[in-house]
Structure formats: structure tokens, C-alpha cells
Amino acid sequence: MTVAVVLFTSDLRVHDHPPLRAALAWADEVVPLFVRDPGVHAAGFDVPNRSAFLADCLTDLDASLRRCGGRLVVRKGPVVQEVCAVAAECGATEVHLAAGVTGYAHRREEQLRDALRGQGVALHVHDSVITALAPGAVTPAGNDHFAVFTPYFRRWSQERLRDVCPAPRVVRVPDAVQGEPLPSRDELSDISPGLPTGGEGPGRDRFNRWSRGGLSAYEDRHDDLAGDATSRLSPYLHFGALSPVELVQRARERGGPGAEAFVRQLCWRDFHHQVLAARPDASGQDYRTRHDRWRTEDEAAEDIAAWREGRTGYPVVDAAMRQLLHEGWMHNRARLLVASFLAKTLYVDWRIGARHFLDLLVDGDIVNNQLNWQWVAGTGTDTRPHRVLNPVVQGKRFDPAGGYVRRWVPELSDVPDARIHEPWRLPEEERARLDYPQPLIDLGEGLARFKHARGRD
């Protein structure tokens, strides 16, 4: 009997799973394995929202495997130690794994390869599992990665993606290999009350429902804050409950401007992955330094607290930050607004904002979170690094009737549309009745400070 181990990481699905398919094609029995690595806890990444969503994903993955006659084996401990132990217990001669791009993923792969080699076990690392196109698959002349999105998108669009793999029909797992009980979100506290249910099944259901109407309208409505017309698939992509290759294929099959705009957003994920693969230090250091002397957490403590709590006095900013607290998720346009407000209007180090997002976002990951924050802060890949998003102008443009603001800032529910993004301009008597703060900072003053800091005044 030949036996292989499939180490699941950020690819918690059975549909379109190349490592699982390769293992099943070669081995008589396969051990689907997930390791709860204490290193993730030590790094501060297993925050309540993502831990709850992960528990849902593991439960759903186990159920899918059981329908094929298999099961998910969960172990807890250092990942290299646990993989080697499982391989020894079942006599596996191959381990299959999806490629990652973070420093943690690279170290895990190197350590696994060395440890498994000592046991006579081969490690097979599969590309295009977590991304649609592998980092480094396309590169510009004279460089190891694309530093600007548009030329990357052109090249990416010309590439033929691999074929989508079907879900397995039968998975045979060795009886001798045992694991610990599956985690449950019921064991956790401090979960955002509006957190969605994780798992491949819920993710596929969500895409199927949204694609019937939302996909065709995506080009026109993806920035509509009140309309809430985006796919909300980012958590499922983060945990790999959905395949980016399959989503690109299905969107292209439908066609049209909405599908093209959606595919472009999926390409942004791949773009960021190839940047971080080439520049792993960009997870914590400026990709392109502007020599900023950011305000520190101590210097800006009150401003940071008001931003985190959604009490800045700028309604669209506060609505977004309260959505984050309630749902563990935030509309993409809103993410740009609140990040610009913190990093440029308040001139606070982008890493402080990125850490707060990672503490709460169910889709928070090192790749997209850090590089999106750098893009907004002007230290990343934005070709207009000094642009500042005005929250009043942006609110009027993307939430003109104030529906988004009223949903998340109910104390402004009776403010007329004309003043919903500028409540400080209400008549004094009406303003006094509101339990809502005055603006934290004058936008003109914030802009002047930022321009001066960047030497552009």
C-alpha cells in the first residue's frame, strides 16, 4: 500500500485542489492533515475572528472528506514535527503541500524538506493553489517582479491558467492515523457578532448566489458603499475555501464588464503575492521609503483610539470602522478611505493601522493587508503615492444618500442627506442634539501636515 500525506494550509477545500488530486493519483491511501501550529499563536495571528472562521472551514472540510469516505486529521504542535510524525505513523513516502509566499511559508517548506528527506519522504510543493498564477510565472524584463499593477495585469491576462481539478469521489485514509477533535467557534470569545460562517460549502453557495445577479453589475456597483454589492468572498479566498483559478474560470465563462472587473480584482491578489514573494521584507518595512517620520502610537494615542472606535467625527470613516468591529470585514472602498485618513490625514504609521486590521479582519493576511496598507500610505506600489482621499468628497461620491453611514452610525440617522457627511455644518441647535463628536482634525490642516512631511508644500 502506498501512502501520501496532504498538508492543508491556506487551501481548505476539496474542489480544485492540486495537492490532494496529485496524492490521490499516486497513493492507495491519503492522510488529509491540518496542523494547528503554536507558531501562529506566538506571532499573534490566530485572533478570534479568523480562529472562528478557520474552525468553520475545518469542520466543513472534514464533512466533505467524510462524504468521500475519508476524514480530516487535525494535529496540534510544531508543523514540521507533526508532519514527520504522521508520515512515520502511516508509512508515507510523499507529502504534498500548496506553495506559499510569506517568510513563514518559505521557512516551513525548507524545514519540512530537510526533515522529510531524513526519513526518506519526498516533499511536493504545488503552485497555483492559493493564487491563480504562481508568483514569478511572469516577470518584466530586467526585474524579478512587477512593481506596477497595470502591466502585470496585461501579462497575467495573457497567461493560460491551469485546468480546474474536480473534487475527489473517494478518499481512503489509513485507520491507524488519529488526530485531535475539530476546533469549534463555540469555544471562542470576542468574535464579531456579524461574522459570516466559514467553509467551502458556504463559500460556494455565496458565489453561486452573487454570480446570478451581482457579477454582471459589479463594474458599476463595486464602489457603492450602501449597496453592499461586492462578492464578500475575500474570507473564503484567504482560507482557500474557494479556488481563485476556478473563480477566474467561472467569471470568464459568464463574460461581460462585471465579470472582467471581478477578474481584475482577483488579479490584484496575485499581484500582491508576486510582490511579497520577491520582497518578503515588505510585510513590515516600506516597499519604497518616503523617509516618513510618522507619529508614533504614543504621540497619536488619542487620535488612534478615536479612529479604532469609529469616533473621528467624519461619518464615512466612523461607519467603516464600526462595520469592521461588528462584522470582522469592511467594504474595500471603505478600507481605502480609513487607511488614507489614518496614514495621511492623521499621519500615523501605516503599520499601526495594518496591525489593527489584522486583529479584526476575518480575511486579514500578511500579503494583501500589508501591501494594501502600503499602497494607500504611499510607501507601496501606488504610482501616485502622495494622493490623499478626502473623506467628505469620497462619502458624497460613494454614499451619496448616506445609507452606509446611517446603517453604522445610527446617531446620524435623522440628519438630512445634504449634511450626512458634514454634520458639523448643521444649524447649531440641531448639531447640539447629536451624540456625535466634532471632527478630530481639520482636513486642511491634516493635508498641510502631510505635504510638509513629504516635502511637497
C-alpha positions as CSV (number, residue, x, y, z in Angstrom):
1,M,0.0,0.0,0.0
2,T,1.4,3.4,-1.0
3,V,0.5,6.3,1.3
4,A,0.8,10.1,0.9
5,V,0.1,13.0,3.2
6,V,-1.6,16.2,2.1
7,L,-0.8,19.1,4.4
8,F,-3.7,21.6,4.2
9,T,-2.7,25.2,5.0
10,S,-4.5,28.1,3.2
11,D,-6.3,25.8,0.8
12,L,-9.2,24.4,2.9
13,R,-11.3,22.8,0.1
14,V,-11.8,19.7,-1.9
15,H,-12.8,21.3,-5.2
16,D,-9.8,22.3,-7.4
17,H,-7.1,21.1,-5.0
18,P,-4.0,20.0,-7.0
19,P,-2.1,18.7,-4.0
20,L,-5.0,16.4,-3.0
21,R,-5.5,15.3,-6.6
22,A,-1.8,14.5,-7.1
23,A,-1.7,12.5,-3.9
24,L,-4.8,10.5,-4.8
25,A,-3.5,9.8,-8.3
26,W,-0.3,8.3,-6.9
27,A,-1.2,6.7,-3.5
28,D,-3.6,4.0,-2.4
29,E,-4.3,5.9,0.8
30,V,-4.0,9.6,1.7
31,V,-3.9,11.4,5.0
32,P,-5.5,14.8,4.7
33,L,-3.7,16.7,7.5
34,F,-4.1,20.1,9.2
35,V,-1.7,21.2,11.9
36,R,-2.6,23.8,14.4
37,D,0.8,25.3,14.7
38,P,1.6,27.2,18.0
39,G,3.9,29.4,16.0
40,V,0.8,31.1,14.5
41,H,-0.4,31.8,18.0
42,A,3.0,33.1,19.1
43,A,3.0,35.5,16.1
44,G,-0.4,36.9,17.2
45,F,-2.2,35.8,14.0
46,D,-4.9,33.4,15.5
47,V,-7.2,36.2,16.5
48,P,-10.8,35.4,17.4
49,N,-12.5,36.2,14.1
50,R,-10.1,34.2,12.0
51,S,-9.9,31.4,14.5
52,A,-13.7,31.1,14.4
53,F,-13.8,31.2,10.6
54,L,-11.0,28.6,10.5
55,A,-12.9,26.3,12.8
56,D,-15.9,26.5,10.4
57,C,-13.6,25.8,7.5
58,L,-12.1,22.7,9.1
59,T,-15.5,21.3,10.1
60,D,-16.7,21.8,6.5
61,L,-13.6,20.3,5.0
62,D,-13.9,17.2,7.3
63,A,-17.6,16.8,6.3
64,S,-16.6,17.0,2.6
65,L,-13.9,14.4,3.1
66,R,-16.2,12.1,5.0
67,R,-18.7,12.2,2.1
68,C,-15.8,10.6,0.1
69,G,-15.1,8.0,2.7
70,G,-12.2,9.9,4.3
71,R,-11.7,12.4,7.1
72,L,-9.5,15.3,8.2
73,V,-6.8,14.5,10.6
74,V,-6.1,17.5,12.9
75,R,-2.9,17.7,15.0
76,K,-1.5,20.4,17.3
77,G,2.1,21.2,17.6
78,P,5.1,22.4,15.6
79,V,4.2,21.8,12.0
80,V,7.4,20.1,10.9
81,Q,7.3,17.8,13.9
82,E,3.7,16.8,13.4
83,V,4.0,16.2,9.6
84,C,7.1,14.0,10.2
85,A,5.3,12.1,12.9
86,V,2.2,11.4,10.8
87,A,4.4,10.3,7.8
88,A,6.2,7.9,10.1
89,E,2.9,6.5,11.6
90,C,1.4,5.7,8.3
91,G,4.5,4.9,6.3
92,A,4.0,7.7,3.9
93,T,6.7,8.3,1.2
94,E,5.3,11.5,-0.2
95,V,3.9,14.8,1.3
96,H,2.0,17.3,-0.8
97,L,1.7,21.0,0.0
98,A,0.5,24.2,-1.6
99,A,3.2,26.8,-2.2
100,G,3.1,30.0,-0.1
101,V,4.9,33.3,-0.4
102,T,5.3,34.6,3.2
103,G,8.5,34.2,5.1
104,Y,6.7,31.8,7.4
105,A,5.6,29.7,4.4
106,H,9.2,29.6,3.0
107,R,10.7,28.6,6.3
108,R,8.1,25.9,6.8
109,E,8.8,24.5,3.3
110,E,12.6,24.4,3.8
111,Q,12.4,22.9,7.2
112,L,9.9,20.3,6.0
113,R,12.0,19.3,3.0
114,D,15.1,18.8,5.2
115,A,13.3,16.9,7.9
116,L,11.4,14.7,5.5
117,R,14.5,13.9,3.4
118,G,16.0,12.4,6.5
119,Q,13.0,10.0,6.7
120,G,13.2,9.1,3.0
121,V,10.0,11.1,2.3
122,A,9.7,13.4,-0.8
123,L,8.0,16.8,-0.4
124,H,6.0,18.0,-3.4
125,V,5.1,21.7,-3.5
126,H,2.3,22.8,-5.8
127,D,1.9,26.2,-7.4
128,S,-1.3,28.0,-8.4
129,V,-3.3,26.7,-5.5
130,I,-3.5,29.8,-3.3
131,T,-3.2,32.1,-6.3
132,A,-4.5,31.8,-9.8
133,L,-1.0,32.3,-11.3
134,A,2.2,31.4,-9.4
135,P,4.4,34.3,-8.3
136,G,7.3,34.6,-10.7
137,A,5.3,33.0,-13.5
138,V,5.5,36.3,-15.4
139,T,8.2,38.9,-14.9
140,P,9.2,42.1,-16.6
141,A,12.5,42.5,-18.4
142,G,15.3,43.1,-16.0
143,N,13.4,42.5,-12.8
144,D,12.2,39.7,-10.7
145,H,8.7,41.0,-10.2
146,F,6.2,43.6,-11.4
147,A,6.2,46.8,-9.3
148,V,3.1,48.3,-11.1
149,F,-0.2,46.6,-11.3
150,T,-1.4,47.6,-14.9
151,P,1.5,46.0,-16.8
152,Y,1.2,42.9,-14.6
153,F,-2.5,42.6,-15.3
154,R,-1.8,42.8,-19.0
155,R,0.7,39.9,-18.8
156,W,-1.4,38.0,-16.3
157,S,-4.4,38.2,-18.6
158,Q,-2.4,36.6,-21.5
159,E,-1.4,33.6,-19.5
160,R,-3.3,30.3,-19.7
161,L,-4.3,29.2,-16.2
162,R,-4.1,25.5,-15.3
163,D,-7.2,23.4,-15.7
164,V,-9.6,23.2,-12.7
165,C,-9.4,19.9,-10.9
166,P,-12.7,18.0,-10.0
167,A,-13.4,17.2,-6.4
168,P,-12.4,13.6,-5.4
169,R,-15.0,10.9,-5.3
170,V,-13.2,8.6,-3.0
171,V,-10.6,9.3,-0.3
172,R,-9.1,6.4,1.7
173,V,-7.4,7.3,5.0
174,P,-5.3,4.8,7.0
175,D,-7.1,3.8,10.1
176,A,-4.0,3.9,12.2
177,V,-3.6,7.7,12.0
178,Q,-5.6,9.6,14.6
179,G,-6.0,13.3,15.4
180,E,-7.5,15.6,17.9
181,P,-11.1,16.8,17.9
182,L,-12.0,19.5,15.4
183,P,-12.0,23.1,16.9
184,S,-15.3,24.9,17.2
185,R,-16.2,28.6,17.1
186,D,-18.3,27.9,20.2
187,E,-15.0,27.6,22.2
188,L,-14.1,31.1,21.4
189,S,-15.0,34.6,22.8
190,D,-14.7,38.1,21.5
191,I,-16.0,37.2,18.0
192,S,-17.5,40.0,15.9
193,P,-21.3,39.5,16.1
194,G,-21.8,39.7,12.4
195,L,-19.0,37.3,11.4
196,P,-20.0,35.1,8.5
197,T,-19.9,31.3,8.5
198,G,-16.7,29.8,7.1
199,G,-16.2,26.8,4.9
200,E,-16.1,25.7,1.3
201,G,-19.8,24.9,1.2
202,P,-20.9,28.4,2.4
203,G,-18.3,30.0,0.1
204,R,-19.5,28.2,-3.0
205,D,-23.1,29.0,-2.0
206,R,-22.3,32.6,-1.6
207,F,-20.5,32.8,-5.0
208,N,-23.4,31.0,-6.8
209,R,-26.0,33.4,-5.3
210,W,-23.9,36.5,-6.0
211,S,-22.9,35.5,-9.5
212,R,-26.5,35.2,-10.6
213,G,-27.0,39.0,-10.3
214,G,-24.1,40.7,-8.6
215,L,-21.4,39.7,-11.0
216,S,-23.0,41.4,-14.0
217,A,-23.5,44.6,-12.0
218,Y,-20.1,44.5,-10.4
219,E,-18.4,47.0,-12.7
220,D,-21.0,49.7,-11.9
221,R,-21.7,48.9,-8.3
222,H,-18.5,47.6,-6.6
223,D,-17.8,51.0,-5.0
224,D,-21.4,51.6,-3.8
225,L,-21.0,51.6,-0.1
226,A,-24.7,51.4,0.8
227,G,-25.5,49.0,-2.0
228,D,-23.2,46.3,-0.5
229,A,-22.8,44.9,-4.0
230,T,-19.4,43.3,-3.7
231,S,-19.0,39.5,-3.6
232,R,-17.8,39.3,0.1
233,L,-15.7,36.3,-1.0
234,S,-12.4,37.6,0.5
235,P,-12.5,35.5,3.7
236,Y,-13.1,32.3,1.6
237,L,-10.2,33.2,-0.6
238,H,-8.0,33.9,2.3
239,F,-8.6,30.5,3.8
240,G,-8.6,28.8,0.4
241,A,-12.1,27.6,0.8
242,L,-12.6,28.8,-2.8
243,S,-10.1,28.4,-5.6
244,P,-9.0,31.6,-7.4
245,V,-8.4,29.6,-10.6
246,E,-12.0,28.3,-10.5
247,L,-13.4,31.8,-9.8
248,V,-11.5,33.3,-12.7
249,Q,-12.7,30.5,-15.0
250,R,-16.3,30.8,-14.0
251,A,-16.3,34.6,-14.2
252,R,-14.7,34.4,-17.7
253,E,-17.4,31.9,-18.8
254,R,-20.1,34.4,-17.9
255,G,-18.3,37.3,-19.5
256,G,-19.2,41.0,-19.6
257,P,-17.8,44.1,-18.0
258,G,-18.9,43.0,-14.5
259,A,-17.0,39.7,-14.8
260,E,-14.0,41.4,-16.2
261,A,-13.9,43.9,-13.3
262,F,-14.2,40.9,-10.9
263,V,-11.3,39.1,-12.5
264,R,-9.2,42.2,-12.3
265,Q,-9.8,42.2,-8.5
266,L,-8.7,38.6,-8.3
267,C,-5.6,39.6,-10.2
268,W,-4.8,42.2,-7.5
269,R,-4.4,39.2,-5.1
270,D,-1.8,37.6,-7.4
271,F,-0.1,40.9,-8.0
272,H,0.5,41.4,-4.2
273,H,1.6,37.8,-3.8
274,Q,4.3,38.2,-6.5
275,V,5.5,41.4,-4.9
276,L,5.9,39.8,-1.4
277,A,7.4,36.7,-2.9
278,A,10.2,38.9,-4.3
279,R,10.3,41.3,-1.4
280,P,9.4,39.4,1.8
281,D,10.6,42.3,4.0
282,A,7.7,44.4,2.6
283,S,5.5,42.7,5.2
284,G,6.9,45.1,7.8
285,Q,9.2,47.6,6.0
286,D,8.4,50.3,3.4
287,Y,8.5,48.8,-0.1
288,R,9.5,52.3,-1.3
289,T,10.6,54.5,1.6
290,R,9.4,58.1,1.6
291,H,11.5,58.8,4.7
292,D,8.4,59.5,6.7
293,R,8.7,60.4,10.4
294,W,5.3,59.0,11.3
295,R,3.6,59.9,14.5
296,T,4.1,57.0,16.9
297,E,1.4,55.2,18.9
298,D,2.3,57.2,22.0
299,E,2.3,60.6,20.1
300,A,-1.0,59.9,18.5
301,A,-2.7,57.8,21.1
302,E,-6.0,59.7,21.3
303,D,-6.3,60.0,17.6
304,I,-5.6,56.3,17.1
305,A,-8.2,55.4,19.7
306,A,-10.9,57.6,18.1
307,W,-10.1,56.0,14.7
308,R,-10.3,52.5,16.1
309,E,-13.6,53.2,17.8
310,G,-15.2,55.0,14.9
311,R,-15.4,58.4,16.7
312,T,-13.4,60.6,14.4
313,G,-16.3,62.9,13.6
314,Y,-16.1,62.0,9.9
315,P,-19.2,59.9,9.3
316,V,-17.9,57.6,6.4
317,V,-14.7,56.8,8.3
318,D,-16.6,56.1,11.5
319,A,-19.2,53.9,9.6
320,A,-16.4,51.8,8.2
321,M,-14.6,51.3,11.4
322,R,-17.8,50.3,13.2
323,Q,-18.5,47.8,10.3
324,L,-15.1,46.3,11.0
325,L,-15.9,45.9,14.7
326,H,-19.3,44.3,14.0
327,E,-18.6,42.1,11.0
328,G,-14.8,41.5,11.1
329,W,-14.9,42.7,7.5
330,M,-15.0,46.0,5.7
331,H,-16.0,47.2,2.2
332,N,-12.9,47.6,0.0
333,R,-13.6,51.2,-0.8
334,A,-14.1,51.9,2.9
335,R,-10.7,50.3,3.6
336,L,-9.0,52.8,1.3
337,L,-10.8,55.7,3.0
338,V,-9.9,54.8,6.6
339,A,-6.4,53.8,5.7
340,S,-5.8,57.2,3.9
341,F,-7.3,59.0,6.9
342,L,-5.0,57.3,9.4
343,A,-1.8,57.3,7.4
344,K,-2.1,60.6,5.6
345,T,-4.6,62.9,7.3
346,L,-3.6,61.9,10.9
347,Y,0.0,61.0,9.7
348,V,0.2,57.8,11.8
349,D,2.5,54.9,10.9
350,W,0.7,52.6,8.5
351,R,1.9,49.6,10.5
352,I,-0.4,50.6,13.4
353,G,-3.4,50.6,11.1
354,A,-2.3,47.3,9.5
355,R,-2.0,45.6,12.9
356,H,-5.5,46.8,13.9
357,F,-6.9,45.4,10.7
358,L,-5.1,42.1,11.3
359,D,-6.6,42.0,14.8
360,L,-10.1,42.1,13.4
361,L,-10.3,41.2,9.7
362,V,-11.5,37.7,9.0
363,D,-9.7,38.0,5.7
364,G,-6.7,39.6,7.2
365,D,-3.4,38.2,5.8
366,I,0.2,39.4,5.6
367,V,0.2,39.6,1.8
368,N,-2.9,41.6,0.9
369,N,-3.3,43.5,4.2
370,Q,0.2,44.8,4.5
371,L,0.6,45.6,0.8
372,N,-2.8,47.4,0.5
373,W,-1.8,49.5,3.5
374,Q,1.5,50.3,1.9
375,W,-0.3,51.2,-1.3
376,V,-2.6,53.7,0.5
377,A,0.3,55.1,2.6
378,G,2.3,55.8,-0.5
379,T,5.1,53.6,0.5
380,G,4.0,50.7,-1.7
381,T,3.2,50.3,-5.4
382,D,0.8,53.2,-6.0
383,T,2.0,55.3,-8.9
384,R,0.5,58.3,-7.2
385,P,2.0,57.9,-3.7
386,H,1.1,61.3,-2.4
387,R,-2.7,61.2,-3.1
388,V,-4.9,61.9,-0.1
389,L,-8.5,60.7,-0.1
390,N,-10.9,63.3,1.3
391,P,-13.5,61.5,3.4
392,V,-16.2,64.1,2.8
393,V,-15.7,64.1,-1.0
394,Q,-15.4,60.3,-1.0
395,G,-18.5,59.9,1.2
396,K,-20.6,62.1,-1.1
397,R,-19.4,60.2,-4.1
398,F,-19.8,56.6,-2.9
399,D,-22.5,57.0,-0.3
400,P,-24.5,60.0,-1.7
401,A,-27.7,59.3,0.1
402,G,-25.9,58.4,3.4
403,G,-27.3,54.8,3.6
404,Y,-24.0,53.3,4.6
405,V,-23.4,56.0,7.2
406,R,-26.9,55.6,8.7
407,R,-26.5,51.8,8.9
408,W,-23.4,52.0,11.0
409,V,-23.7,55.4,12.7
410,P,-27.3,55.4,13.9
411,E,-26.9,58.6,15.9
412,L,-26.9,60.4,12.5
413,S,-30.0,58.6,11.2
414,D,-32.1,61.8,11.2
415,V,-29.5,64.0,9.6
416,P,-30.6,65.1,6.1
417,D,-28.8,63.8,3.0
418,A,-27.3,67.2,2.3
419,R,-25.4,67.2,5.7
420,I,-24.9,63.5,6.4
421,H,-21.2,63.7,5.5
422,E,-20.8,67.1,7.2
423,P,-22.9,67.1,10.3
424,W,-20.8,69.9,11.8
425,R,-22.4,72.2,9.2
426,L,-25.9,71.7,10.7
427,P,-27.5,74.6,12.5
428,E,-26.1,74.9,16.0
429,E,-29.3,73.8,17.7
430,E,-29.6,70.6,15.6
431,R,-25.9,69.9,16.0
432,A,-26.2,70.1,19.8
433,R,-28.8,67.4,19.9
434,L,-26.4,64.8,18.2
435,D,-24.4,62.4,20.3
436,Y,-21.6,62.6,17.8
437,P,-18.1,64.1,18.1
438,Q,-16.8,67.1,16.3
439,P,-14.2,66.4,13.6
440,L,-11.0,65.1,15.1
441,I,-8.9,67.2,12.8
442,D,-9.5,69.9,10.2
443,L,-8.9,68.2,6.8
444,G,-6.9,71.2,5.5
445,E,-4.6,71.1,8.5
446,G,-4.1,67.3,8.1
447,L,-3.3,67.8,4.4
448,A,-0.8,70.6,5.1
449,R,1.0,68.5,7.6
450,F,1.2,65.5,5.2
451,K,2.5,67.7,2.4
452,H,5.1,69.3,4.6
453,A,6.2,65.8,5.9
454,R,6.7,64.7,2.3
455,G,8.4,67.9,1.2
456,R,5.6,68.9,-1.1
457,D,4.4,72.2,0.4
